[in-house]
Amino acid sequence: ALDLGGTSDPYVKVYLMPDKKRKFETKVHRKTLNPFFNETFSFKQVPYSETFDKTLVFAVFDYDRFSKHDQIGEVKVPLCMVDLAQTIEEWKDIQSVKVDDQYLGDICFSLRYVPTSGKLTVGILECKNLKKMDITGASDPYVKIKLLDSKGKRIGKKKKTTVKMGNLNPYYNESFVFIVEQEMLRRVSLELVVADYDRIGSSDPIGRVECGYNRKGLELKHWKEMVENPRRPIVHWHVLKDVEPGDDDDDEKKKEKKKEGEKKERKKEVDNNKIQ
């Protein structure tokens, strides 16, 4: 049960991996944990010789009218393990989906570098389809931007966008400047963390992107394009990645230091009273 009422609105997506070109969906069954679908789908023009390296996936979702649908779990059936000449009817346990496989959302930002001044300008444009973090089915997202050295330690102060309350597709259009010497561009990286603002506790990270020469794929490409095209803003959409535990502990460290400082102050006061 994924809804507050102790129930779900399940439906199933059916597709073949690795291509995922054709996807079928069943109808949504409202407020039930025991849906009866009785629907048939056909994958046409799949040569028998190509079935051996394909996997049939049944992904079960909980429908949500207002935001991204939650995945309940999935069943994967490698076609090389079944006799396709027979009609097969059997029960299989739904496997939970790894958190790593869950889609966290996308962020669009620009990078611009001016070699003469060493100005690295980061333009946070927008995010879309962010993972909902609150019980209300929303998030209050903002973006934290940090410059990291080769060991992953923060250089200078981190910068933050404004908070967009109750919005899974926030538009920011805010820019931030870091000063980076040209020879340092190979040794630093830029981390962007999208977090869900919490007025009472610490903010929960939704996902992150890190650009630099030490990265791979688009995170490397975006950085290289920025370096190779000085003075030009280079814009890309990035898929957010999971935040590793300990990646975002700056706020917690600050709180701990504050607590320690307060303890020391209280101890001083007690000691002074004793002396008097």
Accessible surface in RSA format (square Angstrom, percent):
REM  Atomic radii and reference values for relative SASA: ProtOr
REM  Chains: A
REM  Algorithm: Lee & Richards
REM  Probe-radius: 1.40
REM  Slices: 20
REM RES _ NUM      All-atoms   Total-Side   Main-Chain    Non-polar    All polar
REM                ABS   REL    ABS   REL    ABS   REL    ABS   REL    ABS   REL
RES ALA A   1    80.79  74.3  19.11  29.5  61.68 140.3  19.11  26.9  61.68 163.4
RES LEU A   2    84.33  47.0  54.68  39.1  29.65  74.5  58.61  41.2  25.72  69.2
RES ASP A   3    50.59  35.4  36.65  36.5  13.94  33.0  20.37  48.0  30.21  30.1
RES LEU A   4   157.69  87.8 119.62  85.6  38.06  95.7 124.11  87.2  33.58  90.4
RES GLY A   5    70.63  87.1   0.00   N/A  70.63  87.1  37.68 103.4  32.94  73.8
RES GLY A   6    44.41  54.8   0.00   N/A  44.41  54.8  28.75  78.9  15.66  35.1
RES THR A   7    26.50  18.8  26.50  26.9   0.00   0.0  24.89  33.4   1.61   2.4
RES SER A   8     2.21   1.9   2.21   2.9   0.00   0.0   1.34   2.9   0.87   1.2
RES ASP A   9    13.15   9.2  13.15  13.1   0.00   0.0   0.00   0.0  13.15  13.1
RES PRO A  10     5.68   4.1   5.68   5.2   0.00   0.0   5.68   4.7   0.00   0.0
RES TYR A  11     6.27   2.9   6.27   3.6   0.00   0.0   2.80   2.1   3.47   4.3
RES VAL A  12    16.47  10.8  16.47  14.9   0.00   0.0  16.47  14.3   0.00   0.0
RES LYS A  13    43.52  21.2  43.52  26.7   0.00   0.0   4.06   3.7  39.45  42.0
RES VAL A  14    10.46   6.9  10.46   9.5   0.00   0.0  10.46   9.1   0.00   0.0
RES TYR A  15    21.00   9.8  21.00  11.9   0.00   0.0   3.12   2.3  17.88  22.0
RES LEU A  16    13.70   7.6  13.25   9.5   0.44   1.1  13.25   9.3   0.44   1.2
RES MET A  17    57.38  29.7  56.86  37.6   0.52   1.2  54.31  46.2   3.07   4.1
RES PRO A  18    99.47  72.5  78.70  71.7  20.76  75.5  79.97  66.0  19.50 121.2
RES ASP A  19    59.75  41.9  33.38  33.2  26.37  62.4  22.32  52.5  37.43  37.3
RES LYS A  20    99.30  48.4  87.26  53.5  12.05  28.7  35.50  31.9  63.81  68.0
RES LYS A  21   177.98  86.8 143.68  88.2  34.30  81.7  97.08  87.4  80.90  86.2
RES ARG A  22   135.95  57.1 131.88  67.2   4.07   9.7  57.66  78.8  78.29  47.4
RES LYS A  23   103.73  50.6  76.78  47.1  26.95  64.2  38.07  34.3  65.65  69.9
RES PHE A  24    29.55  14.8  26.44  16.4   3.11   8.1  29.55  17.9   0.00   0.0
RES GLU A  25    99.61  57.2  77.91  58.9  21.69  51.6  20.73  40.1  78.88  64.4
RES THR A  26    14.66  10.4   6.67   6.8   7.99  19.0   7.27   9.8   7.39  11.2
RES LYS A  27   150.59  73.5 142.68  87.5   7.91  18.8 106.99  96.3  43.60  46.4
RES VAL A  28    50.18  33.0  27.23  24.7  22.95  55.3  27.23  23.7  22.95  62.2
RES HIS A  29    49.71  27.2  45.90  31.9   3.80   9.7  28.58  29.5  21.12  24.6
RES ARG A  30   139.92  58.7 120.14  61.2  19.78  47.1  57.17  78.1  82.75  50.1
RES LYS A  31   153.22  74.7 131.47  80.7  21.75  51.8  87.26  78.5  65.96  70.3
RES THR A  32    35.40  25.2  30.41  30.8   4.99  11.9  23.53  31.6  11.87  18.0
RES LEU A  33    96.50  53.7  68.87  49.3  27.63  69.5  71.81  50.4  24.68  66.4
RES ASN A  34   134.08  92.5 109.59 105.9  24.48  59.0  36.11  86.9  97.97  94.7
RES PRO A  35    42.84  31.2  20.70  18.9  22.14  80.5  22.71  18.8  20.12 125.1
RES PHE A  36   160.49  80.3 149.44  92.6  11.05  28.8 150.92  91.5   9.57  27.4
RES PHE A  37    50.65  25.3  35.66  22.1  15.00  39.0  35.66  21.6  15.00  42.9
RES ASN A  38   128.25  88.4  91.90  88.8  36.36  87.5  16.77  40.4 111.48 107.8
RES GLU A  39    60.87  34.9  28.79  21.8  32.08  76.4  22.10  42.7  38.77  31.7
RES THR A  40   127.59  90.7  97.36  98.7  30.23  72.0  67.11  90.1  60.47  91.4
RES PHE A  41    62.25  31.1  33.86  21.0  28.39  73.9  37.42  22.7  24.83  71.1
RES SER A  42    63.15  53.4  48.99  65.4  14.17  32.6  22.28  47.4  40.88  57.3
RES PHE A  43    53.39  26.7  27.95  17.3  25.44  66.2  28.93  17.5  24.45  70.0
RES LYS A  44   162.96  79.5 142.25  87.3  20.71  49.3  89.58  80.6  73.38  78.2
RES GLN A  45   182.33 102.0 139.77 102.1  42.56 101.3  57.89 123.2 124.44  94.4
RES VAL A  46    47.75  31.4  24.49  22.2  23.26  56.0  25.69  22.3  22.06  59.8
RES PRO A  47    66.02  48.1  53.61  48.9  12.41  45.1  65.65  54.2   0.36   2.3
RES TYR A  48   145.45  67.9 135.41  77.0  10.04  26.1 100.09  75.2  45.36  55.9
RES SER A  49    87.92  74.3  65.47  87.4  22.44  51.7  49.79 106.0  38.13  53.4
RES GLU A  50    85.18  48.9  81.37  61.6   3.81   9.1  31.06  60.1  54.12  44.2
RES THR A  51    10.54   7.5  10.54  10.7   0.00   0.0   8.88  11.9   1.66   2.5
RES PHE A  52   111.61  55.8 100.69  62.4  10.92  28.4 101.03  61.3  10.58  30.3
RES ASP A  53   111.58  78.2  86.40  86.0  25.18  59.5  50.05 117.8  61.53  61.4
RES LYS A  54    25.28  12.3  23.53  14.4   1.75   4.2   5.30   4.8  19.98  21.3
RES THR A  55    30.30  21.5  30.14  30.6   0.15   0.4   7.32   9.8  22.98  34.7
RES LEU A  56    34.48  19.2  34.48  24.7   0.00   0.0  34.48  24.2   0.00   0.0
RES VAL A  57     0.00   0.0   0.00   0.0   0.00   0.0   0.00   0.0   0.00   0.0
RES PHE A  58    70.49  35.3  70.49  43.7   0.00   0.0  70.49  42.7   0.00   0.0
RES ALA A  59     1.56   1.4   1.56   2.4   0.00   0.0   1.56   2.2   0.00   0.0
RES VAL A  60    18.41  12.1  18.41  16.7   0.00   0.0  18.41  16.0   0.00   0.0
RES PHE A  61    24.89  12.5  24.89  15.4   0.00   0.0  24.89  15.1   0.00   0.0
RES ASP A  62     3.67   2.6   3.45   3.4   0.21   0.5   0.00   0.0   3.67   3.7
RES TYR A  63    53.49  25.0  49.56  28.2   3.93  10.2  22.22  16.7  31.27  38.6
RES ASP A  64    38.30  26.8  32.05  31.9   6.25  14.8   9.81  23.1  28.49  28.4
RES ARG A  65   166.35  69.8 135.42  69.0  30.94  73.7  41.88  57.2 124.47  75.4
RES PHE A  66   160.79  80.4 129.87  80.4  30.92  80.4 134.40  81.5  26.39  75.5
RES SER A  67    17.42  14.7   1.18   1.6  16.24  37.4  12.33  26.3   5.09   7.1
RES LYS A  68    76.52  37.3  62.71  38.5  13.81  32.9  46.81  42.1  29.71  31.6
RES HIS A  69    51.70  28.3  47.18  32.8   4.52  11.6  30.52  31.5  21.17  24.6
RES ASP A  70    54.20  38.0  50.72  50.5   3.48   8.2  13.40  31.5  40.80  40.7
RES GLN A  71    43.25  24.2  26.52  19.4  16.74  39.8   5.07  10.8  38.18  29.0
RES ILE A  72    60.68  34.5  41.36  30.8  19.31  46.5  42.88  30.9  17.80  48.3
RES GLY A  73     0.00   0.0   0.00   N/A   0.00   0.0   0.00   0.0   0.00   0.0
RES GLU A  74    24.02  13.8  23.85  18.0   0.17   0.4   2.39   4.6  21.62  17.7
RES VAL A  75    18.41  12.1  17.57  15.9   0.84   2.0  18.41  16.0   0.00   0.0
RES LYS A  76   101.29  49.4  80.72  49.5  20.57  49.0  41.21  37.1  60.08  64.0
RES VAL A  77    20.22  13.3  19.69  17.8   0.53   1.3  20.22  17.6   0.00   0.0
RES PRO A  78    55.36  40.3  55.36  50.5   0.00   0.0  55.36  45.7   0.00   0.0
RES LEU A  79    19.02  10.6  15.20  10.9   3.82   9.6  15.20  10.7   3.82  10.3
RES CYS A  80    73.00  55.2  42.80  47.7  30.20  71.0  15.40  39.0  57.60  62.1
RES MET A  81   147.81  76.5 113.79  75.3  34.02  81.0  94.61  80.4  53.20  70.5
RES VAL A  82    43.59  28.7  25.35  22.9  18.24  44.0  31.77  27.6  11.82  32.1
RES ASP A  83    78.80  55.2  66.64  66.3  12.16  28.8  36.84  86.7  41.96  41.9
RES LEU A  84    78.22  43.6  48.28  34.5  29.94  75.3  50.51  35.5  27.72  74.6
RES ALA A  85    93.89  86.3  49.50  76.4  44.38 101.0  61.29  86.3  32.60  86.3
RES GLN A  86   112.49  62.9  98.74  72.2  13.76  32.8  24.51  52.2  87.98  66.7
RES THR A  87   131.74  93.7  97.59  98.9  34.15  81.4  65.64  88.2  66.10  99.9
RES ILE A  88    81.49  46.4  51.28  38.2  30.21  72.8  54.21  39.0  27.28  74.0
RES GLU A  89   164.11  94.2 130.53  98.7  33.58  80.0  51.65  99.9 112.45  91.8
RES GLU A  90   114.44  65.7  72.83  55.1  41.60  99.1  39.25  75.9  75.18  61.4
RES TRP A  91   248.09  99.6 223.70 108.3  24.39  57.3 195.88 104.4  52.21  84.7
RES LYS A  92   104.84  51.1  79.30  48.7  25.54  60.8  41.56  37.4  63.28  67.4
RES ASP A  93   121.14  84.9 107.35 106.9  13.79  32.6  26.61  62.6  94.53  94.3
RES ILE A  94    87.00  49.5  60.05  44.7  26.95  65.0  60.05  43.2  26.95  73.1
RES GLN A  95   110.25  61.6 108.66  79.4   1.59   3.8  43.11  91.8  67.14  50.9
RES SER A  96   100.26  84.7  75.79 101.1  24.47  56.4  42.70  90.9  57.56  80.6
RES VAL A  97    24.75  16.3   6.83   6.2  17.92  43.2   8.90   7.7  15.85  43.0
RES LYS A  98   146.08  71.3 135.75  83.3  10.32  24.6  88.05  79.2  58.03  61.8
RES VAL A  99    88.06  57.9  83.04  75.2   5.02  12.1  83.04  72.2   5.02  13.6
RES ASP A 100   109.63  76.8  83.41  83.0  26.22  62.0  25.67  60.4  83.96  83.7
RES ASP A 101    93.16  65.3  61.07  60.8  32.09  75.9  22.91  53.9  70.26  70.1
RES GLN A 102    61.59  34.4  50.36  36.8  11.23  26.7  13.30  28.3  48.30  36.6
RES TYR A 103    76.69  35.8  67.31  38.3   9.38  24.4  67.98  51.1   8.71  10.7
RES LEU A 104     7.96   4.4   7.58   5.4   0.38   1.0   7.58   5.3   0.38   1.0
RES GLY A 105     0.00   0.0   0.00   N/A   0.00   0.0   0.00   0.0   0.00   0.0
RES ASP A 106    14.21  10.0  14.21  14.1   0.00   0.0   0.46   1.1  13.75  13.7
RES ILE A 107     0.03   0.0   0.03   0.0   0.00   0.0   0.03   0.0   0.00   0.0
RES CYS A 108     6.54   4.9   6.54   7.3   0.00   0.0   0.00   0.0   6.54   7.0
RES PHE A 109     0.00   0.0   0.00   0.0   0.00   0.0   0.00   0.0   0.00   0.0
RES SER A 110    14.22  12.0  14.22  19.0   0.00   0.0   2.41   5.1  11.82  16.6
RES LEU A 111     0.00   0.0   0.00   0.0   0.00   0.0   0.00   0.0   0.00   0.0
RES ARG A 112    82.61  34.7  82.48  42.0   0.13   0.3  13.04  17.8  69.58  42.2
RES TYR A 113     3.67   1.7   3.63   2.1   0.04   0.1   3.62   2.7   0.05   0.1
RES VAL A 114    20.08  13.2  20.08  18.2   0.00   0.0  20.08  17.4   0.00   0.0
RES PRO A 115    37.47  27.3  23.65  21.6  13.82  50.2  23.88  19.7  13.59  84.4
RES THR A 116   118.14  84.0  77.10  78.2  41.04  97.8  75.37 101.2  42.76  64.6
RES SER A 117    58.43  49.4  32.91  43.9  25.52  58.8  42.37  90.2  16.07  22.5
RES GLY A 118     6.73   8.3   0.00   N/A   6.73   8.3   6.18  17.0   0.55   1.2
RES LYS A 119    96.56  47.1  96.45  59.2   0.12   0.3  40.21  36.2  56.35  60.0
RES LEU A 120     0.00   0.0   0.00   0.0   0.00   0.0   0.00   0.0   0.00   0.0
RES THR A 121    28.95  20.6  28.44  28.8   0.51   1.2  23.20  31.2   5.75   8.7
RES VAL A 122     0.00   0.0   0.00   0.0   0.00   0.0   0.00   0.0   0.00   0.0
RES GLY A 123     7.27   9.0   0.00   N/A   7.27   9.0   7.25  19.9   0.02   0.0
RES ILE A 124     0.00   0.0   0.00   0.0   0.00   0.0   0.00   0.0   0.00   0.0
RES LEU A 125    44.77  24.9  44.77  32.0   0.00   0.0  44.77  31.4   0.00   0.0
RES GLU A 126    59.62  34.2  59.62  45.1   0.00   0.0   0.36   0.7  59.26  48.4
RES CYS A 127     0.77   0.6   0.00   0.0   0.77   1.8   0.00   0.0   0.77   0.8
RES LYS A 128    82.91  40.4  82.91  50.9   0.00   0.0  34.97  31.5  47.94  51.1
RES ASN A 129    67.65  46.7  62.20  60.1   5.45  13.1  11.15  26.8  56.50  54.6
RES LEU A 130     0.47   0.3   0.00   0.0   0.47   1.2   0.00   0.0   0.47   1.3
RES LYS A 131    66.79  32.6  66.17  40.6   0.62   1.5  34.21  30.8  32.58  34.7
RES LYS A 132    38.57  18.8  27.41  16.8  11.15  26.6  19.98  18.0  18.59  19.8
RES MET A 133    60.89  31.5  26.15  17.3  34.74  82.7  29.05  24.7  31.84  42.2
RES ASP A 134    48.56  34.0  35.25  35.1  13.31  31.5  17.02  40.1  31.54  31.5
RES ILE A 135   147.33  83.8 118.97  88.6  28.35  68.3 127.55  91.8  19.78  53.7
RES THR A 136   121.91  86.7  82.32  83.5  39.58  94.3  87.51 117.5  34.40  52.0
RES GLY A 137    19.97  24.6   0.00   N/A  19.97  24.6  12.18  33.4   7.79  17.4
RES ALA A 138    23.86  21.9  23.82  36.8   0.04   0.1  23.86  33.6   0.00   0.0
RES SER A 139     0.00   0.0   0.00   0.0   0.00   0.0   0.00   0.0   0.00   0.0
RES ASP A 140    23.30  16.3  23.30  23.2   0.00   0.0   0.00   0.0  23.30  23.2
RES PRO A 141     0.00   0.0   0.00   0.0   0.00   0.0   0.00   0.0   0.00   0.0
RES TYR A 142     9.57   4.5   9.57   5.4   0.00   0.0   5.15   3.9   4.42   5.4
RES VAL A 143     0.00   0.0   0.00   0.0   0.00   0.0   0.00   0.0   0.00   0.0
RES LYS A 144     1.43   0.7   1.31   0.8   0.12   0.3   0.04   0.0   1.39   1.5
RES ILE A 145     0.00   0.0   0.00   0.0   0.00   0.0   0.00   0.0   0.00   0.0
RES LYS A 146     6.71   3.3   6.63   4.1   0.08   0.2   0.58   0.5   6.14   6.5
RES LEU A 147     8.07   4.5   8.05   5.8   0.02   0.1   8.05   5.7   0.02   0.1
RES LEU A 148    13.31   7.4  13.31   9.5   0.00   0.0  13.31   9.3   0.00   0.0
RES ASP A 149    45.63  32.0  43.03  42.8   2.59   6.1  17.16  40.4  28.47  28.4
RES SER A 150    88.70  75.0  55.14  73.6  33.55  77.3  33.61  71.6  55.09  77.2
RES LYS A 151   177.17  86.4 142.58  87.5  34.59  82.4  94.72  85.3  82.45  87.8
RES GLY A 152    47.02  58.0   0.00   N/A  47.02  58.0  23.31  64.0  23.70  53.1
RES LYS A 153   136.37  66.5 133.48  81.9   2.89   6.9  89.53  80.6  46.84  49.9
RES ARG A 154    91.98  38.6  62.07  31.6  29.90  71.2  13.30  18.2  78.68  47.7
RES ILE A 155    63.69  36.2  57.48  42.8   6.22  15.0  61.12  44.0   2.58   7.0
RES GLY A 156    57.14  70.5   0.00   N/A  57.14  70.5  41.19 113.0  15.94  35.7
RES LYS A 157   172.77  84.3 163.20 100.1   9.57  22.8 107.04  96.3  65.72  70.0
RES LYS A 158    26.59  13.0   9.32   5.7  17.26  41.1   8.89   8.0  17.70  18.9
RES LYS A 159    62.73  30.6  58.16  35.7   4.57  10.9  19.39  17.5  43.35  46.2
RES LYS A 160   104.07  50.8  83.71  51.4  20.36  48.5  40.32  36.3  63.75  67.9
RES THR A 161     8.90   6.3   0.00   0.0   8.90  21.2   0.82   1.1   8.08  12.2
RES THR A 162    76.58  54.5  68.38  69.3   8.19  19.5  75.71 101.7   0.87   1.3
RES VAL A 163    50.42  33.2  29.71  26.9  20.70  49.9  29.71  25.8  20.70  56.2
RES LYS A 164    61.41  30.0  58.58  35.9   2.83   6.7  21.49  19.3  39.93  42.5
RES MET A 165   127.01  65.8 102.98  68.2  24.03  57.2  97.55  82.9  29.45  39.0
RES GLY A 166    51.54  63.6   0.00   N/A  51.54  63.6  20.46  56.1  31.08  69.6
RES ASN A 167    53.40  36.8  49.94  48.3   3.46   8.3   7.71  18.6  45.69  44.2
RES LEU A 168    24.66  13.7  20.22  14.5   4.44  11.2  20.22  14.2   4.44  11.9
RES ASN A 169    85.74  59.1  70.22  67.9  15.52  37.4  25.17  60.6  60.57  58.5
RES PRO A 170     0.03   0.0   0.00   0.0   0.03   0.1   0.03   0.0   0.00   0.0
RES TYR A 171   133.09  62.1 123.89  70.5   9.21  24.0  93.46  70.2  39.64  48.9
RES TYR A 172    12.50   5.8   0.00   0.0  12.50  32.5   0.00   0.0  12.50  15.4
RES ASN A 173    95.97  66.2  73.60  71.1  22.37  53.9   6.21  14.9  89.77  86.8
RES GLU A 174    39.85  22.9  33.23  25.1   6.62  15.8  28.00  54.2  11.85   9.7
RES SER A 175    78.13  66.0  51.43  68.6  26.70  61.5  15.51  33.0  62.62  87.7
RES PHE A 176    31.57  15.8  27.09  16.8   4.48  11.7  31.57  19.1   0.00   0.0
RES VAL A 177    62.92  41.4  49.43  44.8  13.48  32.5  49.43  43.0  13.48  36.6
RES PHE A 178    12.37   6.2   8.60   5.3   3.77   9.8  12.37   7.5   0.00   0.0
RES ILE A 179   118.11  67.2  91.29  68.0  26.82  64.6  91.29  65.7  26.82  72.8
RES VAL A 180     5.28   3.5   1.98   1.8   3.30   7.9   5.28   4.6   0.00   0.0
RES GLU A 181   108.50  62.3 102.42  77.5   6.08  14.5  40.24  77.8  68.27  55.7
RES GLN A 182   100.35  56.1  90.15  65.9  10.20  24.3  25.23  53.7  75.12  57.0
RES GLU A 183   111.20  63.8  93.61  70.8  17.59  41.9  56.63 109.5  54.56  44.5
RES MET A 184    60.54  31.4  60.54  40.1   0.00   0.0  48.14  40.9  12.40  16.4
RES LEU A 185     3.95   2.2   3.95   2.8   0.00   0.0   3.95   2.8   0.00   0.0
RES ARG A 186   166.41  69.9 147.63  75.3  18.78  44.7  58.90  80.5 107.51  65.2
RES ARG A 187   133.00  55.8 125.59  64.0   7.41  17.6  55.85  76.3  77.15  46.8
RES VAL A 188     5.67   3.7   1.65   1.5   4.02   9.7   3.15   2.7   2.52   6.8
RES SER A 189     2.40   2.0   2.16   2.9   0.24   0.5   0.95   2.0   1.45   2.0
RES LEU A 190     0.00   0.0   0.00   0.0   0.00   0.0   0.00   0.0   0.00   0.0
RES GLU A 191     4.53   2.6   4.49   3.4   0.04   0.1   0.00   0.0   4.53   3.7
RES LEU A 192     0.31   0.2   0.27   0.2   0.03   0.1   0.27   0.2   0.03   0.1
RES VAL A 193     0.22   0.1   0.22   0.2   0.00   0.0   0.22   0.2   0.00   0.0
RES VAL A 194     0.04   0.0   0.04   0.0   0.00   0.0   0.04   0.0   0.00   0.0
RES ALA A 195     0.05   0.0   0.05   0.1   0.00   0.0   0.05   0.1   0.00   0.0
RES ASP A 196     5.61   3.9   5.33   5.3   0.28   0.7   0.00   0.0   5.61   5.6
RES TYR A 197    79.44  37.1  73.67  41.9   5.77  15.0  43.97  33.0  35.47  43.7
RES ASP A 198    59.07  41.4  49.92  49.7   9.15  21.6   9.36  22.0  49.71  49.6
RES ARG A 199   197.61  83.0 166.59  84.9  31.01  73.8  53.34  72.9 144.27  87.4
RES ILE A 200   164.38  93.5 133.49  99.4  30.89  74.4 138.00  99.4  26.38  71.6
RES GLY A 201    38.80  47.9   0.00   N/A  38.80  47.9  29.50  81.0   9.30  20.8
RES SER A 202    43.40  36.7  29.82  39.8  13.58  31.3   8.72  18.6  34.67  48.6
RES SER A 203    21.28  18.0   8.95  11.9  12.33  28.4   0.15   0.3  21.12  29.6
RES ASP A 204    65.52  45.9  65.52  65.2   0.00   0.0   7.79  18.3  57.72  57.6
RES PRO A 205    47.30  34.5  34.99  31.9  12.32  44.8  34.99  28.9  12.32  76.5
RES ILE A 206     5.01   2.8   0.00   0.0   5.01  12.1   0.72   0.5   4.28  11.6
RES GLY A 207     0.00   0.0   0.00   N/A   0.00   0.0   0.00   0.0   0.00   0.0
RES ARG A 208    23.98  10.1  23.95  12.2   0.03   0.1   0.49   0.7  23.49  14.2
RES VAL A 209     1.05   0.7   0.72   0.7   0.33   0.8   1.05   0.9   0.00   0.0
RES GLU A 210    12.96   7.4  12.80   9.7   0.17   0.4   0.00   0.0  12.96  10.6
RES CYS A 211     0.00   0.0   0.00   0.0   0.00   0.0   0.00   0.0   0.00   0.0
RES GLY A 212     0.00   0.0   0.00   N/A   0.00   0.0   0.00   0.0   0.00   0.0
RES TYR A 213    47.60  22.2  27.18  15.5  20.43  53.2  18.27  13.7  29.33  36.2
RES ASN A 214    98.37  67.8  61.25  59.2  37.12  89.4  48.42 116.5  49.95  48.3
RES ARG A 215    59.20  24.9  50.70  25.8   8.50  20.2   4.12   5.6  55.09  33.4
RES LYS A 216   178.34  87.0 170.87 104.8   7.47  17.8 115.46 103.9  62.89  67.0
RES GLY A 217    57.14  70.5   0.00   N/A  57.14  70.5  44.72 122.7  12.42  27.8
RES LEU A 218    64.60  36.0  54.39  38.9  10.21  25.7  54.95  38.6   9.64  26.0
RES GLU A 219     9.00   5.2   8.76   6.6   0.25   0.6   6.11  11.8   2.89   2.4
RES LEU A 220    47.55  26.5  47.55  34.0   0.00   0.0  47.55  33.4   0.00   0.0
RES LYS A 221   104.09  50.8 100.61  61.7   3.49   8.3  77.19  69.5  26.91  28.7
RES HIS A 222     0.00   0.0   0.00   0.0   0.00   0.0   0.00   0.0   0.00   0.0
RES TRP A 223     0.00   0.0   0.00   0.0   0.00   0.0   0.00   0.0   0.00   0.0
RES LYS A 224    83.87  40.9  83.87  51.5   0.00   0.0  29.79  26.8  54.08  57.6
RES GLU A 225    42.35  24.3  42.35  32.0   0.00   0.0  21.29  41.2  21.06  17.2
RES MET A 226     0.10   0.1   0.00   0.0   0.10   0.2   0.00   0.0   0.10   0.1
RES VAL A 227    41.33  27.2  28.96  26.2  12.37  29.8  29.17  25.3  12.16  33.0
RES GLU A 228   116.92  67.1  87.79  66.4  29.13  69.3  43.68  84.5  73.24  59.8
RES ASN A 229    42.37  29.2  37.33  36.1   5.04  12.1   5.63  13.6  36.73  35.5
RES PRO A 230    56.54  41.2  43.79  39.9  12.75  46.4  43.99  36.3  12.55  78.0
RES ARG A 231   116.46  48.9 105.64  53.9  10.82  25.8  48.21  65.9  68.25  41.4
RES ARG A 232   140.24  58.9 140.21  71.5   0.04   0.1  56.21  76.8  84.03  50.9
RES PRO A 233    77.18  56.3  63.23  57.6  13.95  50.7  63.23  52.2  13.95  86.7
RES ILE A 234    12.08   6.9   9.64   7.2   2.44   5.9  12.08   8.7   0.00   0.0
RES VAL A 235    76.48  50.3  55.23  50.0  21.25  51.2  55.23  48.0  21.25  57.6
RES HIS A 236    38.30  20.9  34.27  23.8   4.03  10.3  24.70  25.5  13.60  15.8
RES TRP A 237    93.58  37.6  82.23  39.8  11.35  26.7  60.01  32.0  33.57  54.5
RES HIS A 238     5.70   3.1   3.92   2.7   1.78   4.6   3.17   3.3   2.53   2.9
RES VAL A 239    89.35  58.8  79.94  72.4   9.41  22.7  79.94  69.5   9.41  25.5
RES LEU A 240     6.53   3.6   0.16   0.1   6.38  16.0   0.16   0.1   6.38  17.2
RES LYS A 241    99.92  48.7  95.69  58.7   4.23  10.1  71.04  63.9  28.88  30.8
RES ASP A 242    56.04  39.3  45.98  45.8  10.06  23.8  14.72  34.7  41.32  41.2
RES VAL A 243    23.72  15.6   7.28   6.6  16.44  39.6   7.28   6.3  16.44  44.6
RES GLU A 244   103.58  59.5 101.74  77.0   1.84   4.4  36.34  70.3  67.24  54.9
RES PRO A 245   131.96  96.2  99.30  90.5  32.66 118.7 112.00  92.5  19.96 124.1
RES GLY A 246    54.70  67.5   0.00   N/A  54.70  67.5  27.90  76.6  26.80  60.0
RES ASP A 247    47.00  32.9  31.18  31.0  15.82  37.4   7.22  17.0  39.78  39.7
RES ASP A 248    24.71  17.3  10.34  10.3  14.37  34.0   6.91  16.3  17.79  17.7
RES ASP A 249    44.54  31.2  42.61  42.4   1.93   4.6  18.45  43.4  26.09  26.0
RES ASP A 250    23.76  16.6  20.66  20.6   3.10   7.3   3.95   9.3  19.81  19.8
RES ASP A 251    31.30  21.9  28.93  28.8   2.37   5.6  15.38  36.2  15.92  15.9
RES GLU A 252    76.68  44.0  76.61  58.0   0.07   0.2  42.83  82.8  33.85  27.6
RES LYS A 253   113.89  55.6 111.61  68.5   2.28   5.4  73.27  65.9  40.62  43.3
RES LYS A 254   124.73  60.9 119.18  73.1   5.55  13.2  78.62  70.8  46.12  49.1
RES LYS A 255    86.33  42.1  83.47  51.2   2.86   6.8  74.58  67.1  11.75  12.5
RES GLU A 256    91.65  52.6  91.60  69.3   0.05   0.1  34.53  66.8  57.13  46.6
RES LYS A 257   149.79  73.1 141.81  87.0   7.97  19.0  85.67  77.1  64.11  68.3
RES LYS A 258   141.53  69.0 130.96  80.4  10.57  25.2  83.39  75.1  58.14  61.9
RES LYS A 259   121.75  59.4 119.97  73.6   1.78   4.2  73.37  66.0  48.38  51.5
RES GLU A 260    97.23  55.8  95.50  72.3   1.72   4.1  32.22  62.3  65.00  53.1
RES GLY A 261    31.51  38.9   0.00   N/A  31.51  38.9  30.28  83.1   1.23   2.8
RES GLU A 262    81.11  46.6  77.86  58.9   3.25   7.7  32.94  63.7  48.16  39.3
RES LYS A 263   134.44  65.6 129.30  79.3   5.14  12.2  74.03  66.6  60.41  64.3
RES LYS A 264   138.74  67.7 135.80  83.3   2.94   7.0  84.56  76.1  54.18  57.7
RES GLU A 265    97.02  55.7  96.94  73.3   0.07   0.2  37.22  72.0  59.80  48.8
RES ARG A 266   137.56  57.8 136.84  69.8   0.72   1.7  63.56  86.9  74.00  44.8
RES LYS A 267   137.82  67.2 132.50  81.3   5.32  12.7  98.88  89.0  38.94  41.5
RES LYS A 268   126.27  61.6 124.46  76.4   1.81   4.3  79.42  71.5  46.85  49.9
RES GLU A 269   107.79  61.9 105.58  79.9   2.20   5.2  36.51  70.6  71.27  58.2
RES VAL A 270    77.32  50.9  76.35  69.1   0.97   2.3  77.12  67.0   0.20   0.5
RES ASP A 271    54.83  38.4  53.32  53.1   1.51   3.6  20.98  49.4  33.85  33.8
RES ASN A 272    77.23  53.3  75.78  73.2   1.45   3.5  14.43  34.7  62.80  60.7
RES ASN A 273   102.94  71.0  87.89  84.9  15.05  36.2  25.88  62.3  77.05  74.5
RES LYS A 274   161.64  78.9 127.28  78.1  34.36  81.8  89.02  80.1  72.62  77.4
RES ILE A 275   146.89  83.6 115.78  86.3  31.12  75.0 123.20  88.7  23.69  64.3
RES GLN A 276   176.74  98.8 113.15  82.7  63.59 151.4  61.12 130.1 115.62  87.7
END  Absolute sums over single chains surface
CHAIN  1 A    17911.5      14564.4       3347.1       9536.3       8375.2
END  Absolute sums over all chains
TOTAL         17911.5      14564.4       3347.1       9536.3       8375.2
